[in-house]
């Protein structure tokens, strides 16, 4: 079977969301639809591999698709698809210095691993070395809105079996406290609450005041990214002042970031993303490093659609240490997904497909309806 890459297709899509994304990062600019991209690697023998460019921030995905089509695709066409390290090394060379290179790299790595799994007839988690578990518990996420609406979301999430609830904070403190009380009452004492500020607080004093007020209101599992990305010293001080664990998110993209956070003693928990890390294997490396310094991790989400979610699912069943529910439920955010088969979300769990590679198949009708001209 000839596995030389004959053609690379990059398909920009605009996927309407069921509800707009509102957080501490974009309170005045809610995300109504995700601008993502699909990567299709097709070999001379007709074998195909699929990847997904996934990034929540608006109006970025299509520019990444342009870079993938004009910079990456011409350079990778004609290369041996099963030599993924060589292909990715060339991609790294081409995209060196690009701020969003990790998102493009992650999509191409997905496609290469998917193709290899299809070639050898094994699920992707087997290419990673096997699986530790067959399914992974999920947390549900709630955007900023009226407290009664957030409470209704929490009640539904608990009824559907989600194992934790994450809600966005970073507005006026009194508004946040009202929302936290409403969600805690609706979810019940057995469902842990995670608070995500997206770096909205700009001083240690402001963040500490808010965290103390939250801790006096409900049982909080952790507070995610209370301060801006580069303020590692502030995060360390918050850990010392607060009895509530601190999670790093925006401060953590790469393995180097993980090292810097650990050295600064700036986080109790890491939120690791496949897209931001630059791929499944890069994310797995962060998990391995974190385990060596006794920092637990979860897998976060760029609200990936079916291809990206499948990649996260295979990573999630593979990594040895995964003590908490992950947040990769992206397909539930959209009016329609782009795959007709793939990972399943059922009763609060994420379950990877047992099909070869990622185990996904494109829904061409859905893709055609979302394709951006």
Secondary structure, 3 states (H helix, E strand, C coil): CCCEEEEEEEEEEEEEEEEEECCCCCCCCCEEEEEEEEEEEEECCCCEEEEEECCCCCCCHHHHHHHHHHHHHHHHCCCECCCHHHHHHHHHHHHCCCCCHHHHHHHHHHHHHHHHHHHHCCEHHHHCCCCCCCCEEEEEEECCCCHHHHHHHHHHHHHCCCCEEEEECCCCHHHHHHHHHHHHHHHCCCCEEEEECCCCCCCHHHHHHHHHHHHCCCCEEEEECCCCCCCHHHHHHHHHHCCCCEEECCCCCCHHHHHHHHHHCCCCEEEECHHHHCCHHHHHHHHHHHHHCCCEEEECCCCCCHHHHHHHHHHHHHCCCCCCCECCCHHHHECCCCEEECCEEECCEEECCCCCECCCEECHHHHHHHECC
